[in-house]
Amino acid sequence: MVPSFRKFVGMVVLVVFVIVYAFIAMVVGDMTLQQSGTLVRVTYYAIAGLVWVIPAGAIIWWMEKGGKPRT
C-alpha cells in the first residue's frame, strides 16, 4: 500500500474509532453507573478516557509501518 494512502486510511479509521469509542464509553457509563458514587464514576471515566490510546497507538503504528522506503 502506498504510504500516503496508508496514512489517509489510518487517519479516517482513527477519527471514526475515537468518535465511536467516545460514544460507546459515554453510553455504557451513563447506563451502568447512574446509581454509583462519584468516585466510581470518576474512576470509570478516567480509565475509559485512557484506554482508547492503546488501539489508537496500534493504528498509528500501522500507518507508520509502511512509511519508510526500503533500501
C-alpha positions as a Markdown table, in Angstrom:
| # | Residue | x | y | z |
|---|---|---|---|---|
| 1 | Met | 0.0 | 0.0 | 0.0 |
| 2 | Val | 1.3 | 3.5 | -0.9 |
| 3 | Pro | 2.4 | 5.3 | 2.3 |
| 4 | Ser | 0.3 | 8.4 | 1.7 |
| 5 | Phe | -2.8 | 6.3 | 1.1 |
| 6 | Arg | -2.0 | 4.2 | 4.2 |
| 7 | Lys | -1.8 | 7.4 | 6.3 |
| 8 | Phe | -5.1 | 8.6 | 4.8 |
| 9 | Val | -6.9 | 5.4 | 5.6 |
| 10 | Gly | -5.3 | 5.3 | 9.1 |
| 11 | Met | -6.4 | 8.9 | 9.8 |
| 12 | Val | -10.0 | 8.1 | 8.7 |
| 13 | Val | -10.1 | 4.9 | 10.8 |
| 14 | Leu | -8.6 | 6.7 | 13.8 |
| 15 | Val | -11.1 | 9.6 | 13.7 |
| 16 | Val | -14.1 | 7.2 | 13.3 |
| 17 | Phe | -12.7 | 4.9 | 16.1 |
| 18 | Val | -12.3 | 7.8 | 18.5 |
| 19 | Ile | -15.8 | 9.1 | 17.8 |
| 20 | Val | -17.4 | 5.6 | 18.2 |
| 21 | Tyr | -15.3 | 4.8 | 21.2 |
| 22 | Ala | -16.2 | 8.0 | 23.0 |
| 23 | Phe | -19.9 | 7.5 | 22.3 |
| 24 | Ile | -19.9 | 3.9 | 23.5 |
| 25 | Ala | -17.9 | 4.7 | 26.6 |
| 26 | Met | -20.3 | 7.6 | 27.4 |
| 27 | Val | -23.4 | 5.4 | 26.9 |
| 28 | Val | -22.0 | 2.5 | 28.9 |
| 29 | Gly | -21.0 | 4.8 | 31.7 |
| 30 | Asp | -24.4 | 6.6 | 31.7 |
| 31 | Met | -26.4 | 3.4 | 31.6 |
| 32 | Thr | -24.5 | 1.4 | 34.2 |
| 33 | Leu | -23.2 | 4.0 | 36.6 |
| 34 | Gln | -26.3 | 6.0 | 37.3 |
| 35 | Gln | -26.6 | 4.8 | 40.9 |
| 36 | Ser | -22.9 | 4.6 | 41.6 |
| 37 | Gly | -20.9 | 7.0 | 43.7 |
| 38 | Thr | -18.9 | 9.9 | 42.4 |
| 39 | Leu | -15.6 | 8.1 | 43.0 |
| 40 | Val | -16.7 | 5.1 | 40.9 |
| 41 | Arg | -17.9 | 7.3 | 38.1 |
| 42 | Val | -14.7 | 9.4 | 38.1 |
| 43 | Thr | -12.6 | 6.2 | 38.1 |
| 44 | Tyr | -14.6 | 4.7 | 35.2 |
| 45 | Tyr | -14.3 | 7.8 | 33.1 |
| 46 | Ala | -10.6 | 8.2 | 33.9 |
| 47 | Ile | -9.9 | 4.7 | 32.8 |
| 48 | Ala | -12.2 | 4.9 | 29.8 |
| 49 | Gly | -10.5 | 8.2 | 28.8 |
| 50 | Leu | -7.1 | 6.5 | 28.7 |
| 51 | Val | -7.9 | 3.1 | 27.3 |
| 52 | Trp | -8.5 | 4.4 | 23.7 |
| 53 | Val | -4.8 | 5.2 | 23.5 |
| 54 | Ile | -3.9 | 1.5 | 23.1 |
| 55 | Pro | -5.8 | 0.8 | 19.9 |
| 56 | Ala | -5.1 | 4.3 | 18.6 |
| 57 | Gly | -1.4 | 3.6 | 19.0 |
| 58 | Ala | -1.8 | 0.4 | 17.1 |
| 59 | Ile | -3.5 | 2.3 | 14.2 |
| 60 | Ile | -0.7 | 4.9 | 14.2 |
| 61 | Trp | 1.9 | 2.1 | 14.3 |
| 62 | Trp | 0.2 | 0.6 | 11.2 |
| 63 | Met | 0.1 | 3.9 | 9.5 |
| 64 | Glu | 3.9 | 4.5 | 10.0 |
| 65 | Lys | 4.9 | 0.9 | 9.3 |
| 66 | Gly | 5.0 | 1.3 | 5.6 |
| 67 | Gly | 6.1 | 4.9 | 5.5 |
| 68 | Lys | 9.9 | 4.4 | 5.3 |
| 69 | Pro | 11.4 | 3.5 | 1.9 |
| 70 | Arg | 13.4 | 0.3 | 1.8 |
| 71 | Thr | 17.0 | 0.4 | 0.7 |
